[in-house]
Amino acid sequence: MKLFSGFATGRVEVTPLPNQFFSELLPAIDDLAELKVTLHMLWLSAHSKAVYARASDLRADRTLMQSLAATDDAPAQALERALDSATQRGALLRLNIPADGETAGDDLYFLNTEPGRRAIEKMQSTGIPRSQPGEPVAIAERPNIFALYEKNIGLLTPMLAEELKDAEQQYPAEWIAEAIKIAVENNKRSWSYARRILERWKTEGRADKSKSKSWYGDKYGKFVKR
């Protein structure tokens, strides 16, 4: 189990949740996968202009699928079961795009909110367009530095994610990987420790990789205390 480093301080992005989620949905949901998918849809709705998510987009969403890997079933099976349960419960609404000669059919999932209900009514009356610029949820590829950080140090906060993006622009990828490795070896699992190493390399030159672990500890140990 990875230790959660705590919620960031200062100005951070938040995801609002309707009070009905806590008073009606949460007490009724008895499946972990359904809970995760419902929360993920609420998060997507809050941070995207889209009113729906395609089933294929959800299957391609690494964050969601990684989350579902912690359930009893395979992630793809857990997602299918969760979408069916959330739809039957009424938290989500489903609209199918029939297959045509060029593309396979795909289900669209909407939160059962006023905008979601209006969008479905409009599509049912005017037809489902083949594509809607700006509406489908775009699943962004997570930078490798994010995976590297989470694997070796801990879960990301929004503030740390921005710092990692900046670091990726300033330093070579192998520098970042080596700095994080040194932090782990010296039991200093924090980005601030790794960042100090990178800053020192930038001003003084990168240290010889043949240097011992103890040398790194002596040189950088003074920078960060957890």
Secondary structure as a PSIPRED ss2 file (coil, helix, strand):
# PSIPRED VFORMAT (PSIPRED V4.0)

   1 M C   1.000  0.000  0.000
   2 K C   1.000  0.000  0.000
   3 L C   1.000  0.000  0.000
   4 F C   1.000  0.000  0.000
   5 S C   1.000  0.000  0.000
   6 G C   1.000  0.000  0.000
   7 F C   1.000  0.000  0.000
   8 A C   1.000  0.000  0.000
   9 T C   1.000  0.000  0.000
  10 G C   1.000  0.000  0.000
  11 R C   1.000  0.000  0.000
  12 V C   1.000  0.000  0.000
  13 E C   1.000  0.000  0.000
  14 V C   1.000  0.000  0.000
  15 T C   1.000  0.000  0.000
  16 P C   1.000  0.000  0.000
  17 L C   1.000  0.000  0.000
  18 P C   1.000  0.000  0.000
  19 N H   0.000  1.000  0.000
  20 Q H   0.000  1.000  0.000
  21 F H   0.000  1.000  0.000
  22 F H   0.000  1.000  0.000
  23 S H   0.000  1.000  0.000
  24 E H   0.000  1.000  0.000
  25 L H   0.000  1.000  0.000
  26 L H   0.000  1.000  0.000
  27 P H   0.000  1.000  0.000
  28 A H   0.000  1.000  0.000
  29 I C   1.000  0.000  0.000
  30 D C   1.000  0.000  0.000
  31 D C   1.000  0.000  0.000
  32 L H   0.000  1.000  0.000
  33 A H   0.000  1.000  0.000
  34 E H   0.000  1.000  0.000
  35 L H   0.000  1.000  0.000
  36 K H   0.000  1.000  0.000
  37 V H   0.000  1.000  0.000
  38 T H   0.000  1.000  0.000
  39 L H   0.000  1.000  0.000
  40 H H   0.000  1.000  0.000
  41 M H   0.000  1.000  0.000
  42 L H   0.000  1.000  0.000
  43 W H   0.000  1.000  0.000
  44 L H   0.000  1.000  0.000
  45 S H   0.000  1.000  0.000
  46 A H   0.000  1.000  0.000
  47 H C   1.000  0.000  0.000
  48 S C   1.000  0.000  0.000
  49 K C   1.000  0.000  0.000
  50 A C   1.000  0.000  0.000
  51 V C   1.000  0.000  0.000
  52 Y C   1.000  0.000  0.000
  53 A E   0.000  0.000  1.000
  54 R E   0.000  0.000  1.000
  55 A H   0.000  1.000  0.000
  56 S H   0.000  1.000  0.000
  57 D H   0.000  1.000  0.000
  58 L H   0.000  1.000  0.000
  59 R H   0.000  1.000  0.000
  60 A H   0.000  1.000  0.000
  61 D C   1.000  0.000  0.000
  62 R H   0.000  1.000  0.000
  63 T H   0.000  1.000  0.000
  64 L H   0.000  1.000  0.000
  65 M H   0.000  1.000  0.000
  66 Q H   0.000  1.000  0.000
  67 S H   0.000  1.000  0.000
  68 L H   0.000  1.000  0.000
  69 A C   1.000  0.000  0.000
  70 A C   1.000  0.000  0.000
  71 T C   1.000  0.000  0.000
  72 D C   1.000  0.000  0.000
  73 D C   1.000  0.000  0.000
  74 A C   1.000  0.000  0.000
  75 P H   0.000  1.000  0.000
  76 A H   0.000  1.000  0.000
  77 Q H   0.000  1.000  0.000
  78 A H   0.000  1.000  0.000
  79 L H   0.000  1.000  0.000
  80 E H   0.000  1.000  0.000
  81 R H   0.000  1.000  0.000
  82 A H   0.000  1.000  0.000
  83 L H   0.000  1.000  0.000
  84 D H   0.000  1.000  0.000
  85 S H   0.000  1.000  0.000
  86 A H   0.000  1.000  0.000
  87 T H   0.000  1.000  0.000
  88 Q H   0.000  1.000  0.000
  89 R H   0.000  1.000  0.000
  90 G C   1.000  0.000  0.000
  91 A C   1.000  0.000  0.000
  92 L E   0.000  0.000  1.000
  93 L E   0.000  0.000  1.000
  94 R E   0.000  0.000  1.000
  95 L E   0.000  0.000  1.000
  96 N E   0.000  0.000  1.000
  97 I E   0.000  0.000  1.000
  98 P C   1.000  0.000  0.000
  99 A C   1.000  0.000  0.000
 100 D C   1.000  0.000  0.000
 101 G C   1.000  0.000  0.000
 102 E C   1.000  0.000  0.000
 103 T C   1.000  0.000  0.000
 104 A C   1.000  0.000  0.000
 105 G C   1.000  0.000  0.000
 106 D E   0.000  0.000  1.000
 107 D E   0.000  0.000  1.000
 108 L E   0.000  0.000  1.000
 109 Y E   0.000  0.000  1.000
 110 F E   0.000  0.000  1.000
 111 L E   0.000  0.000  1.000
 112 N C   1.000  0.000  0.000
 113 T C   1.000  0.000  0.000
 114 E H   0.000  1.000  0.000
 115 P H   0.000  1.000  0.000
 116 G H   0.000  1.000  0.000
 117 R H   0.000  1.000  0.000
 118 R H   0.000  1.000  0.000
 119 A H   0.000  1.000  0.000
 120 I H   0.000  1.000  0.000
 121 E H   0.000  1.000  0.000
 122 K H   0.000  1.000  0.000
 123 M H   0.000  1.000  0.000
 124 Q H   0.000  1.000  0.000
 125 S H   0.000  1.000  0.000
 126 T H   0.000  1.000  0.000
 127 G C   1.000  0.000  0.000
 128 I C   1.000  0.000  0.000
 129 P C   1.000  0.000  0.000
 130 R C   1.000  0.000  0.000
 131 S C   1.000  0.000  0.000
 132 Q C   1.000  0.000  0.000
 133 P C   1.000  0.000  0.000
 134 G C   1.000  0.000  0.000
 135 E C   1.000  0.000  0.000
 136 P C   1.000  0.000  0.000
 137 V C   1.000  0.000  0.000
 138 A C   1.000  0.000  0.000
 139 I C   1.000  0.000  0.000
 140 A C   1.000  0.000  0.000
 141 E C   1.000  0.000  0.000
 142 R C   1.000  0.000  0.000
 143 P C   1.000  0.000  0.000
 144 N H   0.000  1.000  0.000
 145 I H   0.000  1.000  0.000
 146 F H   0.000  1.000  0.000
 147 A H   0.000  1.000  0.000
 148 L H   0.000  1.000  0.000
 149 Y H   0.000  1.000  0.000
 150 E H   0.000  1.000  0.000
 151 K H   0.000  1.000  0.000
 152 N H   0.000  1.000  0.000
 153 I C   1.000  0.000  0.000
 154 G C   1.000  0.000  0.000
 155 L C   1.000  0.000  0.000
 156 L C   1.000  0.000  0.000
 157 T C   1.000  0.000  0.000
 158 P H   0.000  1.000  0.000
 159 M H   0.000  1.000  0.000
 160 L H   0.000  1.000  0.000
 161 A H   0.000  1.000  0.000
 162 E H   0.000  1.000  0.000
 163 E H   0.000  1.000  0.000
 164 L H   0.000  1.000  0.000
 165 K H   0.000  1.000  0.000
 166 D H   0.000  1.000  0.000
 167 A H   0.000  1.000  0.000
 168 E H   0.000  1.000  0.000
 169 Q H   0.000  1.000  0.000
 170 Q H   0.000  1.000  0.000
 171 Y C   1.000  0.000  0.000
 172 P C   1.000  0.000  0.000
 173 A H   0.000  1.000  0.000
 174 E H   0.000  1.000  0.000
 175 W H   0.000  1.000  0.000
 176 I H   0.000  1.000  0.000
 177 A H   0.000  1.000  0.000
 178 E H   0.000  1.000  0.000
 179 A H   0.000  1.000  0.000
 180 I H   0.000  1.000  0.000
 181 K H   0.000  1.000  0.000
 182 I H   0.000  1.000  0.000
 183 A H   0.000  1.000  0.000
 184 V H   0.000  1.000  0.000
 185 E H   0.000  1.000  0.000
 186 N C   1.000  0.000  0.000
 187 N C   1.000  0.000  0.000
 188 K C   1.000  0.000  0.000
 189 R C   1.000  0.000  0.000
 190 S C   1.000  0.000  0.000
 191 W H   0.000  1.000  0.000
 192 S H   0.000  1.000  0.000
 193 Y H   0.000  1.000  0.000
 194 A H   0.000  1.000  0.000
 195 R H   0.000  1.000  0.000
 196 R H   0.000  1.000  0.000
 197 I H   0.000  1.000  0.000
 198 L H   0.000  1.000  0.000
 199 E H   0.000  1.000  0.000
 200 R H   0.000  1.000  0.000
 201 W H   0.000  1.000  0.000
 202 K H   0.000  1.000  0.000
 203 T H   0.000  1.000  0.000
 204 E H   0.000  1.000  0.000
 205 G C   1.000  0.000  0.000
 206 R C   1.000  0.000  0.000
 207 A C   1.000  0.000  0.000
 208 D C   1.000  0.000  0.000
 209 K C   1.000  0.000  0.000
 210 S C   1.000  0.000  0.000
 211 K C   1.000  0.000  0.000
 212 S C   1.000  0.000  0.000
 213 K H   0.000  1.000  0.000
 214 S H   0.000  1.000  0.000
 215 W H   0.000  1.000  0.000
 216 Y H   0.000  1.000  0.000
 217 G H   0.000  1.000  0.000
 218 D H   0.000  1.000  0.000
 219 K H   0.000  1.000  0.000
 220 Y H   0.000  1.000  0.000
 221 G C   1.000  0.000  0.000
 222 K C   1.000  0.000  0.000
 223 F C   1.000  0.000  0.000
 224 V C   1.000  0.000  0.000
 225 K C   1.000  0.000  0.000
 226 R C   1.000  0.000  0.000
